[in-house]
Every structure is written in C-alpha cells, then in structure tokens.
Amino acid sequence: MESLKHKKYRIVSKKRFYLFLTTILVLAFIVFYSFKVDAGRASEVKTDAVYVSSGDTLWSLSKKYVSNRMDIREYIDEVIEYNNLQSINIKPGQLIYMPIYNK
C-alpha cells in the first residue's frame, strides 16, 4: 500500500500567487460588505412622545399605535425595550415613546 505522504506545494510564480491572494482578499471584502447591516436606519424609528395619564396601561396606549400586521404583544415588547422599562408598570406623568409603524 502506498504511504500517505503530504504533498509539498511549491510556489512556481510569485506573481500568480500574489494575484491569487489579492483576488481572494477582494472577494472576501465584497462578501463582507454586502452583508453589512446599516445600523443607522434601525435607529431612525419615528416615535410619538406620550405622557401617561391616570388609568393608562401599556396595552391601552399600544392599541392606538400598533399596526394591523403586528401582534400587540410584540409591539408592547418593543415599547418596553425602546423605553428601557424594567416592567410593564407605568405611572401617571411618565413620558413614554411609542414607535410608529405604517399601518
């Protein structure tokens, strides 16, 4: 049986080798930047500032702003995350920013 030896590769043409490496790097950068996320657009959510009145809940406020295509529970989760709330409890006089999505 033949012994399994590793082939040793030798660079015959440095010019072709560097051209190959440059091509691989250019392709890697193209792939990397094509999947780049534009975080600037994600932070440009339109919002409406709402002062909480007595008797208001996140549910009642969210019903006014939620899109027909979105579940109200998901919208409330986004409101909580956007306002950095620790719980669903809100107090009168508190300022809440409600994200606005096209209905």
Backbone torsions as a table, in degrees:
resi	resn	phi	psi	omega
1	MET	NA	143.9	-179.1
2	GLU	-72.9	143.0	176.4
3	SER	-77.1	145.5	-178.1
4	LEU	-88.6	92.5	178.9
5	LYS	-100.8	146.3	175.9
6	HIS	-77.4	136.8	176.9
7	LYS	-74.9	140.3	175.1
8	LYS	-100.5	125.2	179.9
9	TYR	-96.1	142.8	-179.9
10	ARG	-125.1	135.3	178.2
11	ILE	-79.1	114.6	-178.2
12	VAL	-84.8	-45.1	-178.5
13	SER	-124.1	113.4	179.6
14	LYS	-64.1	-34.9	-179.1
15	LYS	-62.1	-46.6	178.5
16	ARG	-66.0	-38.1	179.9
17	PHE	-63.7	-47.0	179.1
18	TYR	-66.9	-34.5	175.8
19	LEU	-64.5	-41.7	177.2
20	PHE	-62.1	-47.0	179.4
21	LEU	-62.8	-41.7	178.8
22	THR	-62.9	-41.9	179.1
23	THR	-62.5	-43.2	179.0
24	ILE	-63.4	-43.6	179.3
25	LEU	-64.6	-41.9	178.5
26	VAL	-62.7	-44.5	177.9
27	LEU	-62.8	-38.9	178.8
28	ALA	-64.0	-42.3	178.4
29	PHE	-66.2	-38.2	178.3
30	ILE	-62.8	-45.3	179.6
31	VAL	-65.2	-43.0	-179.3
32	PHE	-61.2	-47.4	-177.1
33	TYR	-78.0	-17.1	176.0
34	SER	-75.3	-23.9	178.7
35	PHE	-98.5	5.9	-178.4
36	LYS	-66.3	134.3	179.8
37	VAL	-92.5	136.0	177.9
38	ASP	-89.0	95.5	-176.7
39	ALA	-71.7	-20.8	179.6
40	GLY	-63.7	-38.5	179.1
41	ARG	-70.8	-31.9	-179.2
42	ALA	-66.1	-29.8	-178.5
43	SER	-86.7	-4.9	-178.9
44	GLU	-93.0	47.8	178.3
45	VAL	-82.9	131.5	176.4
46	LYS	-72.8	138.2	-179.1
47	THR	-132.6	161.9	174.3
48	ASP	-124.5	125.9	179.4
49	ALA	-81.8	128.5	-177.4
50	VAL	-127.8	128.5	171.7
51	TYR	-88.8	129.0	-177.1
52	VAL	-72.0	129.8	175.8
53	SER	-98.6	168.1	178.2
54	SER	-62.9	130.1	179.3
55	GLY	92.5	-8.1	178.2
56	ASP	-73.6	144.0	173.0
57	THR	-127.7	164.5	176.4
58	LEU	-60.7	-35.0	179.4
59	TRP	-63.6	-48.2	-177.3
60	SER	-67.4	-38.1	177.4
61	LEU	-69.1	-39.1	-177.4
62	SER	-68.1	-31.6	179.6
63	LYS	-59.9	-27.1	-179.3
64	LYS	-78.1	-24.0	-172.1
65	TYR	-113.4	-16.4	-174.4
66	VAL	-68.9	142.7	177.2
67	SER	-76.9	153.4	178.9
68	ASN	-64.2	-25.8	-177.2
69	ARG	-87.8	-1.5	-175.5
70	MET	-117.0	141.2	175.7
71	ASP	-72.6	135.8	-175.6
72	ILE	-63.0	-30.4	178.6
73	ARG	-67.2	-38.9	176.2
74	GLU	-65.9	-38.9	178.9
75	TYR	-64.0	-42.2	178.5
76	ILE	-62.7	-40.8	176.1
77	ASP	-58.8	-41.1	178.5
78	GLU	-66.9	-38.4	177.7
79	VAL	-63.4	-43.4	179.0
80	ILE	-61.8	-45.5	-179.5
81	GLU	-67.3	-43.2	-177.4
82	TYR	-64.0	-36.1	-177.7
83	ASN	-95.2	2.5	-179.0
84	ASN	53.8	44.3	178.5
85	LEU	-80.7	144.1	179.1
86	GLN	-85.9	-22.4	179.2
87	SER	-151.9	-178.9	179.1
88	ILE	-84.9	-3.7	-179.9
89	ASN	-76.3	125.0	176.3
90	ILE	-122.5	156.5	-174.6
91	LYS	-120.2	148.3	176.3
92	PRO	-56.3	137.3	-178.8
93	GLY	91.1	-11.5	179.6
94	GLN	-73.9	142.5	178.8
95	LEU	-95.3	123.2	-179.7
96	ILE	-120.8	134.4	175.3
97	TYR	-97.5	122.0	-178.6
98	MET	-103.4	118.5	177.6
99	PRO	-64.2	140.7	-179.5
100	ILE	-111.6	123.4	176.6
101	TYR	-115.7	150.9	177.4
102	ASN	-63.9	130.7	-178.3
103	LYS	-81.8	NA	NA
